[in-house]
Amino acid sequence: MRNKESGQAMVEFAIVFVILMIIFGGIIDVGRSIYMYMNINLLAQESARLGSLGHDDEYLLTYIEDNFKLGDYADVVVAINPDDELRESGDNLKIEIEYEINYFMPGVGYVLPESIGSDATIRVE
């Protein structure tokens, strides 16, 4: 009887292992997405704070580029409204940062968003 079932455990392990690796990869991608969102949100808040203190757009873009540590900066889209020439005391400064994510697991992009973004609005002093 034992000879007929000699490969059964190996087949069961192979099936369960593949399913566990898919779940594990999905957990890693969800964790990366949350980590990236938190960093982008903090970067938007800090750059908005600097902009409210009177720094120009070029300084803000340089600050964002220098402090972006999540991946390729070429995938980052930054919008600053209003421009530094139009910004006056009492205006609201809004900074939007969006980053396109490259997931490890295929198919995760169907469940999670393709890009993560955050914005921050603050009153100019």
Secondary structure, DSSP 4 states (H G I P E B T S, - for coil): -GGGGTTHHHHHHHHHHHHHHHHHHHHHHHHHHHHHHHHHHHHHHHHHHHHHTT--HHHHHHHHHHH--SS-GGGEEEEEES-TTT--TTPEEEEEEEEE---SSTTHHHHS-SEEEEEEEEE--
